[in-house]
Amino acid sequence: VQLVESGGGLVQPGDSLRLSCTASGFTFRSFPVIWYRQAPGNERESVAAITHTGVVMEYLDSVKGRFTISRDNDKNTAYLQMNSLKPEDTAVYYCNARSLFDDYWGQGTQVIVSS
């Protein structure tokens, strides 16, 4: 069982990034997905969530209008499109696939927004 995030990096304020979360070893299409982030010294917070069928459930208030969560179950992959990035978006981003009985996490991908 694996979740692998990718797409992070160092960008300038106002830039965009698309994070990917690719699953293997379980029935990804049956799991809701949540993107979390954790900045240094802060608690982990949920950023965006999507149902197993692709219905967006929620966004963190501070990312509404800038971030878009999506998924492609045929590719076993979830995405987080991040536009108009701000320095306060700097964090390690994690994806989580969770059901009543299982809880899978990726290793995280670092996003740094700095001029």
C-alpha positions as CSV (number, residue, x, y, z in Angstrom):
1,V,0.0,0.0,0.0
2,Q,1.4,3.3,-1.0
3,L,0.5,7.0,-1.4
4,V,3.2,9.1,-3.1
5,E,3.0,12.8,-3.3
6,S,4.9,14.8,-5.9
7,G,5.0,18.2,-7.5
8,G,6.2,20.4,-4.6
9,G,9.0,22.9,-5.0
10,L,10.3,26.4,-4.5
11,V,8.2,29.1,-6.2
12,Q,7.6,32.8,-6.0
13,P,4.5,34.5,-4.6
14,G,1.8,34.4,-7.3
15,D,3.1,31.3,-8.9
16,S,1.2,28.0,-9.3
17,L,2.0,24.4,-8.5
18,R,0.1,21.2,-9.1
19,L,0.6,18.5,-6.5
20,S,-0.2,14.8,-7.3
21,C,-1.0,11.9,-5.0
22,T,-0.6,8.5,-6.7
23,A,-1.9,5.4,-4.9
24,S,-1.1,1.8,-5.3
25,G,-1.9,-1.4,-3.4
26,F,-5.5,-0.6,-2.5
27,T,-8.8,0.3,-4.2
28,F,-8.1,4.0,-4.5
29,R,-11.5,4.7,-6.2
30,S,-13.3,3.7,-3.0
31,F,-11.6,6.2,-0.7
32,P,-12.2,9.9,-0.1
33,V,-9.0,11.9,-0.2
34,I,-7.9,14.8,2.0
35,W,-5.0,17.1,1.4
36,Y,-3.3,18.3,4.6
37,R,-0.4,20.6,5.2
38,Q,1.9,21.3,8.1
39,A,4.0,24.4,8.4
40,P,7.0,24.5,10.8
41,G,5.7,25.0,14.3
42,N,2.1,24.6,13.3
43,E,-0.4,21.8,13.6
44,R,-1.4,19.8,10.6
45,E,-4.4,21.3,8.9
46,S,-6.8,20.0,6.3
47,V,-6.7,22.0,3.1
48,A,-9.2,20.3,0.8
49,A,-11.2,17.1,0.6
50,I,-12.9,15.2,-2.1
51,T,-15.3,12.2,-2.1
52,H,-14.4,8.9,-3.7
53,T,-16.6,9.9,-6.7
54,G,-15.0,13.3,-7.1
55,V,-17.4,15.6,-5.3
56,V,-15.5,18.3,-3.6
57,M,-16.4,18.4,0.1
58,E,-14.5,21.4,1.5
59,Y,-11.7,23.8,1.3
60,L,-9.7,25.6,4.0
61,D,-11.0,29.2,4.1
62,S,-7.6,30.7,3.3
63,V,-7.3,28.7,0.1
64,K,-10.8,29.1,-1.3
65,G,-10.7,30.5,-4.8
66,R,-7.0,29.6,-5.2
67,F,-6.7,25.9,-4.7
68,T,-8.7,23.1,-6.6
69,I,-8.8,19.5,-5.5
70,S,-9.6,16.8,-8.1
71,R,-9.0,13.2,-8.8
72,D,-8.7,10.7,-11.7
73,N,-9.7,7.3,-10.4
74,D,-8.5,5.6,-13.6
75,K,-5.0,6.9,-12.9
76,N,-5.3,6.3,-9.1
77,T,-4.3,9.9,-8.6
78,A,-5.6,12.9,-6.7
79,Y,-4.5,16.4,-7.4
80,L,-4.2,19.8,-5.7
81,Q,-3.9,22.7,-8.1
82,M,-2.5,25.6,-6.2
83,N,-2.7,29.1,-7.8
84,S,-1.8,32.5,-6.6
85,L,0.5,31.0,-4.0
86,K,1.4,33.0,-0.9
87,P,4.3,32.7,1.5
88,E,1.8,31.5,4.1
89,D,1.1,28.5,1.9
90,T,4.7,27.3,2.7
91,A,4.3,23.8,4.3
92,V,4.8,20.1,3.8
93,Y,1.7,18.8,1.9
94,Y,0.3,15.4,2.6
95,C,-2.4,13.4,1.0
96,N,-4.6,11.0,3.1
97,A,-7.0,8.3,1.9
98,R,-9.3,7.2,4.6
99,S,-12.2,4.8,5.1
100,L,-13.9,3.4,8.2
101,F,-11.2,0.7,8.4
102,D,-8.1,2.0,6.7
103,D,-6.1,5.2,6.9
104,Y,-3.3,5.8,4.4
105,W,-0.8,8.6,4.3
106,G,1.9,9.7,1.9
107,Q,5.3,10.9,2.9
108,G,4.6,14.5,2.0
109,T,6.0,17.0,-0.5
110,Q,7.5,20.3,0.4
111,V,6.1,23.6,-0.9
112,I,8.1,26.8,-0.3
113,V,6.7,30.1,-1.5
114,S,9.4,32.8,-1.2
115,S,10.7,35.7,-3.2
